[in-house]
Amino acid sequence: MSDALLTVAPQRWALLAYARLRSLWQRWFLWLLLAVLVSVLLVTVVWLAGRHEVEQVQAALDRDTADAVSDLRSGFQRNAQSLRATQAPGVDRAQWSEVAAALLREHREWLRLEWRDAALRPQQAVNTPYRMRILDEESRGAEQSDVTLACAAARKLGAPAYSPSHYVPIAGGGGIEVMELCVPIDAGGYLVASYSLRDALIELVGPTLTRGQEVAFTEADGTRLVALGTSRRTGTRVFTSQQLIDLPGTALMLRVDGWRAAPDLFPNMLTALVTAISIALVSVLVLLARDTRRRLRAERDLADALAFRKAMEDSVITGLRARDLQGRITYVNPAFCEMVGFSPEELMADNADAPYWPTELAHEYQQRQARRLAGGMPPREGFESVFMRKDGTRFPVLIFEAPLINAHKVQTGWMSAFIDVSEQRRIEELSRASQERLQASARLATVGEMASLLSHELTQPLAAIASYASGSLNLLGPHAKGDQGEVAMAVRRIAEQADRAGQVIRSVHDFVRRRDRTREAVAPQALIDAVLPLVRLQARKLGVIIEVVLEDRLPAAMCDRTLVEQVLLNLARNAMQAMDGPDNVGSRVLRLRVARANAVGAAVQEDGRRWLEFSVADLGSGISEEVAERLFTPFFTTRADGMGLGLSLCRTVVEQHGGALVFEPNKPRGTVFRFTLPAAG
């Protein structure tokens, strides 16, 4: 037997040594894997931090470049307008030199201003007082190619135009880049301004240039013309952004170079190390917390059962109930008794039905209890039910049930937990309503920002349309006949609608920004006549007949004309769309009526002022009760292509004037929208 032990012992020790070596190898492998993962994490964090910093620097430089381009375009446009203003009525040729000299003192970027006739022959010229004379008279003749190109483009476009830049040498060496601006004048001839590109950068972009940036004009192929700013420092990184400045007749590129030190690696590494140490500390704390919970759980298991039960009864606010396998209640805690309003003696009485079961649901509860006693497992996520208090009131509860297992792993009954969710349901309903209001407010704020952005972006195109229309009318002349007369009429309508669109955009912008608008006395007939051409266009497509009824001797309305016209136009369009259906064929009549306010304005006539009532009636299918409750709610619409803001904005505009916007059924069918406006005087 001893020989057998000697034979078995070496084999056992070998197995133990192999197991220990394997465990040690696995432990070192895990530590090595953890070190590799931490290293990869640190490198990734550092790389992401550096890349984020580079993207932030480039984004800031792009914004600065866009601002500089905007400043340049605005400056060039203002300068062209100032140059055109020298031909204002009352300024003759003798006074032009004085006006031009004063203008040159205000604009250092101009080298010379010239007045040329239709053949480009110089009539008068004034040089800048800030430089020695660079442009001599011999080189400024009618055959100068740069001026010829700029004026040809200006004559073709009917607006100011620019020439490509050209190099002008300076006596003593060196030279400057010059660009010509040609502005056609109504009396015939041209005004020519010679720009110094470097001075243009100094005057128009220099004030917004920050330290560590260089701004330059370049050609499309990248050739640098002029530059302004600080030079690059050693050890810095170059960030470049360039944008096209598209001017009539030529195009320039604005390039902005920023010098910035490369992203610092040391702070990012420290951040990564601190993050890694924090993760390690949190992990250690989690492990310590888990170990502490295990020890506390073991101590609670060894504690006295009565003390544990008492502590649970005093600390738990959730209702607890225990039942045996026969369905009798064997335990309830104080929270459950307070929840249902019954005492423990009343609840644990030997009754078939629990006293907190509602009478109308007692049969359902009995069936559910029978399934539990038969071994049916309740859902782990719980289920909702309704209990009845002792005073007869009902309240919702959330129930969690689990088998009650004793120390011998034998089921002795069921344990249930109850949560009164009535307050939770009320809070959820309030939260839902608040969330809907917040979403509506956020969408309204977004719409306001979009309206401000569109008003800013559409102002210049509308101004260009009006300018082109005015130029076209000037080219056609005041006595155009035949086809030219019709073209002149169409161009005049284009100018009027462009001006109206500009007024609408400005009114919407002021309305969104809540600025006070100037109100004026406007005749009701003028308001109706302003929107009728646009209404008739849609009415002609839909086959709608328009009826306009105005009472005699109506006073003028004191209002913001543009906004009120938009309210009338929106209500008229809604009315015509309401009649756009197969059921309304042959009965599509839109009725616009203006009268002195009576019933609708009664609520706002208490201050003694006079009011006018505008009404828009249709013969459509009418408005249902469900739609009527949310008709003026922002973003509520019944059309697939609608935004749901028209009626809400209309009511806001009317209320800002002190009036009221209401609607009512039309007889025999359809809907009538009425709103009131204060009368002038």
Salt bridges, closest charged atoms under 4 A:
GLU53 OE2 - ARG260 NH2 3.47
GLU55 OE2 - ARG51 NE 3.35
GLU109 OE2 - HIS107 ND1 3.24
GLU114 OE2 - ARG112 NE 2.47
GLU114 OE1 - ARG116 NH2 2.71
GLU114 OE2 - ARG140 NE 2.83
ASP117 OD2 - ARG121 NH2 3.13
GLU137 OE1 - ARG112 NH2 2.73
GLU137 OE2 - ARG133 NH1 3.98
ASP146 OD2 - HIS166 NE2 3.73
GLU180 OE2 - ARG140 NH1 2.89
GLU180 OE2 - HIS166 NE2 3.18
ASP199 OD2 - ARG131 NE 3.17
GLU214 OE1 - ARG224 NH1 3.11
ASP257 OD2 - ARG224 NH2 3.54
ASP257 OD1 - ARG255 NE 3.06
ASP291 OD2 - ARG295 NE 3.41
GLU313 OE2 - ARG309 NE 3.62
ASP314 OD1 - LYS310 NZ 3.83
ASP324 OD2 - ARG328 NH2 3.15
GLU346 OE2 - LYS390 NZ 3.21
GLU360 OE1 - ARG394 NH2 2.88
GLU384 OE2 - ARG425 NH2 2.04
GLU401 OE2 - ARG321 NH2 3.38
GLU401 OE2 - ARG323 NH2 3.37
GLU401 OE1 - ARG372 NE 2.56
ASP420 OD2 - ARG389 NH2 3.55
GLU423 OE2 - ARG426 NH2 2.37
GLU428 OE1 - ARG425 NH1 3.67
GLU429 OE2 - ARG432 NH2 2.39
GLU436 OE2 - ARG432 NH1 2.66
GLU457 OE2 - HIS456 ND1 3.47
GLU496 OE2 - ARG493 NH1 3.60
ASP510 OD1 - HIS509 ND1 3.80
ASP510 OD1 - ARG515 NH1 3.48
ASP510 OD2 - ARG517 NH1 2.83
GLU547 OE1 - ARG591 NH1 3.12
GLU551 OE2 - ARG593 NH2 3.61
GLU551 OE1 - ARG596 NH1 3.49
ASP560 OD2 - ARG517 NE 2.77
GLU565 OE1 - ARG500 NH1 2.52
GLU565 OE2 - ARG561 NE 2.93
ASP607 OD2 - ARG609 NE 2.81
GLU613 OE2 - ARG674 NH1 3.17
ASP641 OD1 - ARG639 NE 3.79
GLU664 OE2 - ARG674 NH2 2.78
